[in-house]
Amino acid sequence: MKKVLILGAGAGGTIVANMLRKEVPESELEITIIDRDERHHYQAGYLFIPFGIYSPEEVIKPKKEFIPRGVEFIVDTIVNIDPGNRRVETRMGHYDYDWLVIATGCDISPEEIHGMNDAWQVDVFDFYTLEGATALHKKLKYFSSGKIVLNIAEVPFKCPIAPLEFVFMADWFLQVNGVRDQVEIELVTPLDNVFTKPVAARILARFADKKNIKVIPYFDLAQVNAKEKTIESHKGDKVGYDLLVTIPPNVGANVLIDSAISDPVGFVPTNDFTLKAEGFDRIFVIGDTTNVPTSKAGSVAHYMAYTLVENLVREMDGHEALPKFDGHATCFLASGFEKAILLDFNYKVEPLPGMFPFPGMGPFSMLKESLSNYWGKMMFRWVYWNLMMKGLDLPLEPQMNLAGKIRMTA
């Protein structure tokens, strides 16, 4: 019997396990998934915890709820990957495979920035972890005057719209609390604008300006001075803060680095279109672990899974993998006051205005604020738990569709 081993039971790994189990019967394929944590986190929900919209309990469920029948779920820590012998070692044993799917994700590493940990969860916070989002909620609800700085340490990082989403939501939150006039909000980024795609960046920058959010581009973070309450760039530029909300460097799993499968920061070189690991046989990669040039987000992992599962089955049947993944990403950006902005793009086509998912009908409008977009954002948690994580089809095509989009230039 053939064996597929999946490393990581986050969104990407779990969706693959569900889709693959539906595609190939148990009598022909043994599927095992390994993860060190028994709890699944709805990471998109972290953003709402600092503003009191979600509680920590609302973004966590047991992973076993989403592992399909006929898939073995192992809670263990991976210590070595040996592609030559097709074997993975864990603290409690070892597992052989015929095909390997790497879905170990990425995490923040604040220790990579000098001084960032000196005032961690005192005046310096993140919202990319459950602990960070919860601590930030306690700090933010009493914040009434001063300067909030949202800083992106470096690229790439998970969910590239999340920093802009946070400052937009902070503007709303502070207005509701009646203290917005006493608080400055600044977005400090290494990018040249608020987003990586020119058309969307221009439109989103207008929203930031309308909300009185200052944007400081080209800021390559070198260190945090907790005593002075400043961040400093490699060029020596300084920005002061009273509350620093940071997106630290994102890194992949150490075991990938130690096993010489990834680059020096833990991202696996991956073919952009087939999702096969570069330089390794019978290894596929999905989600945040890849180095493909698209967003590290749950929607991307979902779209990737279609190509990955199809190609894995093709290889098992003796055929070559097809270059079918187009970098598709779909992101709702909550912008406050029960409104949100929708972006839909891929490798070649940047976010454009129009209607989604049905051309001319929507109900969602792209690159515009709307109530329907907000409810799409809020409804996604139910979709995530009940459809996406179970490998069920959504009314969204894996390949990006240009129908209903209005072509624009930057």
N, C-alpha and C positions, 0 to 999 in steps of 0.2 A: 504493500500500500504506500502511496506517495504521502509525503509529510510537508506541510507548510507551517513554519514557525513565525509568529508575529511578535515583535518586540515593542511593547507599549500598548496599553488599553485606553488611550485617550480617544479623541474623536476619530482620527484617521485609522488607527489600528482596529477600533471596534466596528467602524463602518465596513472596513475590508472583511473582517471576520463574518459579519452578517451577510454581506453580498456574496462572499465566496461560498459560505455554507449553503445558500440558496442555489448557487450555480452548480456545485459538484456534490453528489451524494456521499454520505458517510462511508459507504462501502468502498469508495474509490479514493478518498482523501481524508487524512487525519490533520486536523487543525488545532494548534496549541497557541495560546496567547499568554505572554508573560508580562507582568507589571509589578512594581514594588509597592503600589498603593491600592488598597481595596476601594477607595472612594473616587468617584468621578466628579470632576469640577466643571461646571458650565462657565468657562472662563470669560465669555462675553458678558456675563452678569456681574463680574467684579466691578465694572465701571459704575454700576448703580448703587453699590453698597456705600461708598462715601457720602452719597446724597440721601441715604435713608430710604431709597425706593425698594431695594431688595435687602433681605437679611442674609447672613451667611448660610443659614439652613436651606434657603431657597435655591442655592446654586450647587448643592451637593446631593448626590445619590450614590447608592452602592453600585459598583461597576458590574457586579454579577447580574443586576437587573437587565443589562444590555448585552450580555454574552449569550449568543443563541444556543439552543440545545444542539448537542453534537460537537461543541467546541470546548476543549479543556482550558480552564482558566487557572493559571499558576500565579500565586502571589510570592514573588521572590525578587532578589536583586541580581541583575546581570553583571558579571565580573569580567567576561572575556568573550569575544566573537572571533571564531577561527574559520574564515571563508574557505581556506584550502581543504580543511577536513569537514566542512559543513557542520560545524558543531558550535553550540553556545553553552558557555559555562555560567552557572549561577552559584550563589553561596551554598545552596543546598543540593546541587546536583549538576547534571549536564543534559543537553537535548540536541539530538541530531536532526537535520532537516534536509529536504530536497530543494525547497525554495524558502527564502528568508524575506520577510517584510519588516523594514525598520521604520518604526513609528514612535520613536522615543521623545520627540518634541524638543523644546528648548526652554530655558529658564533664565531668570535674571541673575546677574553677577555684580552686585554693587561693590564688592571688594576690588574689582578691576580699576575703579576710579579712586585716586588718592583722596582721602578725607571723607568720602561719602558715608562711610559707616560711623563716623565720629558722632553724628547727631541723628542716627537712624531711629525712626519712629519717635523723635523728639521734635525736631523742626524739619526733618527730611523724611519723606514718605514715598511709597510706590502704591499703585493700584493694580499691579500685574500679578499679585499674589493675594490669596484670601486673607492672610494675616495683615498684609500691608493695607488692603482696602478697608479692613475692619478698623485698624488703628487710625487711618486717615479720616474715617467717619467721626471718630471721637474728637479729633482735632478740628475738623472743618466745621462741625455744628456750632462751635463756640467762637469761630474766627470772625472778628467784627471790624478790623481795620488793619491796614498794612499792604504788603505786596505778596501776591501768590505768583510764583514762577513755576511753569511747567517746562522742564528741560529734557530733551532727548539726548542721551549721551553719545550714541553712535548708531549707524545702520549696519545690518538690518535689525528690525525688531518686530515683535508680534503685533498684528493688527495696526497698520500704519495710519489709520484714521482715528485711532483711540486718543492720541494726544489732543487733537483738535476737538474731538468729542468731549473730552474732559473739560477743556476751558470753556466751551459753549455751555455745558451743563453747570459749570461753576458760576458763570454769569447769571444764569437763571436762578440757581440756588441762593446766591447772595442777594438778588433782587427780591426774591420771596421773603428772605429774612430781613429785608429793609436796610442792608448795610452795603449795597453795591457801590454807592457813592464814596464810601470810605476805603474801598479795596481796589488796588490796581491788579490787573491780570496780564501776565506776559508769557508768550510762547517763545522759547529759546531753542533753536533747532540747528543742526548741522546742514540741513537742506537749504536750497536757495529760496524756498517758499514753504507754504503750509502743507503741501502735498507734492508727490513726485511727478504727477502727470500735469502738463501745462494748462490744459483747458480747465480741468477740475481745480487746479491750484489757483488760477485766476478768480474763478467763481467763489471758491471757499474763502479766499483772502478777503473778498468783499463782505462776506458774512462776518468774518473776524473784525473787520474795520467797523462795521455797523454796530457790533456788540462792544466796541471800545476795548478790544483786546490787541495789545501791542505785539508785533511779531519781530523777533530778532533772528535773522537768518545767518548762515555761514559761521555758526558758533561751534567750534570743535572743542568739546569739554576736556579739560586736562585735570582739574581738581576741584574739590569742594572745600571751602574754608568755613568750618562750622562755627569758629569763634567770631569771625567777621560777618558771618552769614552772607557769603558771596560764592558764586561759582566763577571759575577762571578758565579761559580758553588757552590753547597752546600758544596763541599770539599775545597773550597777556591781557586780553580784554576781560573786564569784570562786570558781573551783573549781581546786584544785591537782591536779597529776598527776606521776607519774614517767614514764609512757608514755602518750602521747596518740594514740589511734586516731581519726582524724577522717573525717567525710564532708563534704568541702568543698562549696561551692555548685555545683550542676549547671547547665550552660549548653548551649545548642544551638550549631550551627555558625555561625561568624561570617558565612559567605556568605549565610545566610538573613537575618541582620540587615542586612547591607550591601545586599542586594537588596530590602529593605523587604517581605519576605514574612512575617517572624516578629514576635513581640513583642520588647522590648528585650533579653531574655536568650536569644533564639534558639529559642523554642518557637512552633510555627506554630498560630495559632487554627484549630481544626478542629471541624467539626460532630460532636457526640458520637456520633451514630447512623449517619450516612452515611459519615463519615471523609473528606468533601470539605473542602478548604481554604476557610475563610470568606473571601468577597470575591474569589475567583479562579475562573476557569472552567477546567475540565479538569485540575485539580490535586487529587490525593489525598495523604493523609499517613498514615503508619503508625509505630507503635512509640514510642520515647522522644521523638521529634521533636514529637509532638502535645501539645496542652494539655488533652486530655480528662481528666475527673476519675476516672481509675482508675490502677492501678499501672503504673509504667514497668518492665516485666519481659518476658522472652522468651515466657512463656505468653500474655500479652496480645497481643503482636505476632502470635503464631500464630492466636489467635482473630480478631483484626482482619483478617487476610489473607483469610479467607473472605468477609467482607462487602465488603472493598475490591475483590477480584477480581470478585465478582458485580456490584458496582455499576459498575466500569470497563467490563465487557463489556456491561452494560445500556446505558450511554451510547454505546458504539460501535455498538450496534444501534438507537440512536435513542430509548431510553427513559430515564426519570428514575431517579436513584439512590434506593434504598429505605433507610429508617431502621432497619436491622436489627441493628447492633452494640449489645450491652447492657452493655458494660463488663466482660465476664467475665474473671476472673483466678483462676488456680490456683497455689498456692505451697506447697512443702514447706519447713518451717523445721527445719533440723537442730538438735537440742537437746543433743547429747552422749550418750555411753554407748550408741551405736548405736540412738538413738531420734530421732524427728522428729515434728513437728506439722504437720498439713495444714490449709490455709485455702482455701476456694472461695467466691467472692463476685462481685457485679457492682455496677452503679450503684445499684440500689434495695435489694438484699438483702445484708446484711453476712455475714461468715463465721458459720456456724452448726454445731453438733454434728451428727453423723450418719455415714453410710457413703458411700464414694465409690470408683469411679464408678458402681457398681451398687448401687441401694437395698437395704439389708438384708444385702448380701453383701460389699460393699467391693471389694477387700481392705483399703482404706485407711480409717482413722477420722479424722474431722475434729475439730479443736480438742482432740485428745488426743495424748499421747506414745505411740508404739508402734514396735516393730521393723519391722513391715511398712511403716510410713511412711518409716522410714529407708532401707529397701531401695528404696522408690519414689524417694526423693531420689537415691540413688546410681545407680539404674538410668537416671535421666533423662539422664545424659550420653550413654549409648548411644542412647537414644531421640532425643535432640537431633541427634546426628551422622547417624544412619542413617534416621530417619523425618522428623522435623520440618523439618530444613533442606532436605530434598528435596521438601517440599510434599506428603508422604504423609499420609493420614488417620490420626489416632490414635483410640483408643476414648474420646474426650472430645468432647462436643458443643460447637460454638462458642457456642451460647446456654446460659446457666446453667440447670441443671435443679434444681428444688426437691425432687424426689423423693428420699427418704432423709434429708432434713434435718429437724432438730428446731427448731421455731420457739422463739425466746427473746427476751426483752427485757433491755435493759441494767440 
